Amino acid sequence: MVAEYDVAISFAGEDRPKAESLADFLVNEFGLTVFYDDFEQATLWGSFLPEKLVEIYRDKAGSCVVLVSEAYKRKRFTTHEWRAAQERALNEPSLAYILPVRLDDTVLDGMFDSVGYVDGRKHSMRAVARLVYEKIGDTATQAGLVRLADQKYREGLIDDALEIVSRAPNQLDIDLIRVKANSLGKKRLYAESVEAFEAIIEQRPSDFLAHFHVAIYSFRLGDFDKAVIHYEVADRLSPGHPTVLSDLEAARAKQRQKKRKR
């Protein structure tokens, strides 16, 4: 999933002045894409907030800055946000996802003393914003290019999407490879698309969509053996998926037909 935000800021209402200041510096001085609730009033309007906020803090940001305070620890919404951020951090241990900023001496459940933090009592929010940028600047540049390439792909500007993909510094980024693979598929460059989706599978063997697309494009290339293998994996990952089941049966029929001709 392409991250929508470079940074999400999680904070208690009592700490809003600091959160707002931090968000303004991150956006206006450092050019980052930031989730701060006041920036997203239209998006959040009418949403079931607990579910929406969990989705944002778990899935839609590259990093999560948590303003840790006594008020943060006791609030219901911030508890949901903290748990969502922890889930992401546990699922991607190589990523320094949670960036804690202490506003007092409060320690959150699951926040270990060994985790590095910035002391918001000793640093201005502008200084904190600079530290965030120094921490994630390269990652944010990459994420920005991925978002732009994905936008161009969705607009049908496939060549533009591929050109943006070619400029990204980290060509092993799974989200980047996915945009590339989807774009190549749209251009009917099926062999190249299969190769790109297989690169995703190397990093993430249980990626349903990657297996599904390898199966689809292998079928179109006439490689029915490979199509069957990847449809079967897709079926194990998402049992009973109607399109997978019907396509798998078609691939098996083509496989049998091809063997009879040998």
N, C-alpha and C positions, 0 to 999 in steps of 0.2 A: 504494500500500500504506500503510495506516494505521500510523504509527510506534507500536511497543509501549512504547518507553522515550523519555523526554526526553533522557536521557544514558546512554551506555555508557562504562564506565571500562576502559581497556586498560592493563595493568601487568604487570611481572614479579613472580614469587613473592617475591623478595627485598624488594620494595617493598610487600608486602601491608599492613603496618601503616598506611602513609600512604593506600593505596587504601581500606581499611576506614574510616578516619577520615573521608575525603572523602565516601564513600558515605553514612555515617551523617549527616553534616551536610546533605548535599543532600536526603536523604529527610526527616529529622526536623525540621530548621529551615526548610527552604525548600520542602518539599512536592513535590519533583520525583520522577518515576518513573525509577528508576535500574537499569541492568543492572550488577550486581556479582556475580561468580560465586557467592559464598557465600549470596547472597539467592535463588539459583536452583538449589539443589542437586537438588531434585526434578525440575525441568525438564531439567537436564543429565544426570541419572542414566540411564545406558544409551544416551545419544546418541553418535553418531560426532563427537567433539568438534571436529576441524578443520573439518568441514563446518558444524556448528551455529554455531561461533564466527564463521566467515566470514559466515554469513547474518545474524547479529546485528550485527556491526560494519559490514557493508555496507548492510543493508536495513532494520533494525528500530529504529534509534535516530534521534533528531533531531539529536544532536551526539555527538561522541566525544572524551572527555578522555583524552589519552595521557600517562602518567607516564614521561617519557623518562629513561632511565638506561643505564649500561653493561650492566647485567644485561638490560634490555629488548632491547637491540640484539642480544644473542647468543642469546636463547632462540628455540626453534623455534615455539612457539605464538604468541608475541608477534609474530614475523615474519609469520605468517599474518594476525593481527589488523591489523597495520600496513598490509599490502598491501590488505586488504579496505577499511579506512578510506580509504586513498588512492584506490581505485577509486571509491568514493562521492564523494569530494571532486572528482575529475576529471569525473565525470558531472554534478555539480551545482556548477559553479564559483562561482555567485552565493551559495551557502550556505557560511558559515564553519563547515564541518562538524568539522574537526579542531581541537581546542583543546589545544595542547601545554603541558605543565607540566614544566619541566626540574628534575630532581633532581641532576644533575651537568652536566658540559660535553659530554656525548655528543651527536653529531649523527647522526640517522637518515638512511638513504638516501632521497633525495627530500624531505627537510626543509630548505627553503631558509632562509638567514639572514634573508631579508626577511619571513618569516612571524613575526607577533607571538607571543610566548609569555609565560607567567607563570613566574617563578623560584620554584620550590618550596623553595629554600634560604632565601629571604628572607621568604616568606609562610607562615603556618600553613595547615593544610588547611581550617580554618574560613574563613580569608580567601579561599582559593582557591574554596571553595564559594560564597561570596558573589559573587565575580567571575563564576563560571559562571552564577549566577542572574541577575546584572545583564546578562549577555550574552544569555541565552536565555529570560528570564522571560516576555516577551510571547509568544514562540514556544511555550513550554511550556504557557501558558494555552490557546492555540489548539489545540495538540496534545491536551491533556486533554479539551477539549470534543469534538474529533473522535473520540477514543477512546470517550467516553461515548455520543455519538450513534450510532456504529457498533455499540456493545454493545446499545443499545436496539433498533436495527434488527434485529440478529440474534436478539434475544429476541422479535421480533414486535410491539414497542411502537412502531409507526410514527409515530403522532402525537407521542409523546415525543421520538423521534429528530428529527423536523422542528422541534420547538420548540427543542431544544438547538442544532440547526444555525442557527436564526435568531439565536441569541445570540452566535455566534462573531464575533470582531472582524474577521477576514479572510475575507470571503465569496468571495475568488478562490482560496482554497486548494483544490488539486485533490482532495485526499482528502476535504475537506468537501463539495465539489460532488458527488463520487461517492456519498457517503452520502445526500445530498439527492436525487440522480437515482434511486438505487435505491429510496428510500423512496417517491418519487412514483410510480415504476413499480408498487410493491406496492399503492398506492392506486388503481391504474388511471387515474392522471392522465397519460396517455401523452404528450400534447402537451407538458406541462410537463417531463416526464422527458426527452423528446427534446431540448428546449431546454437542459436542464442538461448532458446528455451532450455536446451540441455545444459547450458552453462548455469542457468538458475537451479536446475535439479542437482547439479554437482554441489552447490552450496546449501540447498534446501531440498533434500530428497522427498519430503512429504508435501511438496507444493502441488496442490490439485490442479490449478490452472495451467501450470507448466506442462504437466503430464498430458492434460487434456489437449492442449494445443500441439504438442509433439505428435500425439495420435492423429489429430485432424489433418495436419500438414503432411505427415508420413503417408496417410491414406491418399491424399491428393497426389503425392509423388509416386504412388504405386508400391510403396514399401509396406505391404499389408502385415508382414510379420512384426515390424516395429510398431505399427498402429495398434495391433492386438495387444502387444505387451503393455503399451502405455495406457490404452483404454482399460485394461485389467487393473493396472495400478490405480488409475483414477476411480474405478469402481470400488476398490478397497478403501480409498480415502474418503469417498462420498457414496456409500452404498445406496443403491436404488435410484441414483440420479437418472431420470428418464432419457435424456439425450445421450448420456454415456452408454446406457444399456442398448438403445436402438443402434447407435453408431458401432458399438462393439459387435453386435450381431452382424451388421453389414460388413465389417472388417473381417470377421471370421468366415463369412460366406465367400468373400473375395479371396481370402487366404486358401480356402479349400479348392476353389475354382482354379487358382493359379497352380496349386500342387497337382491337380488332375491333368493339367496341360504339359507338365514336365515329362 
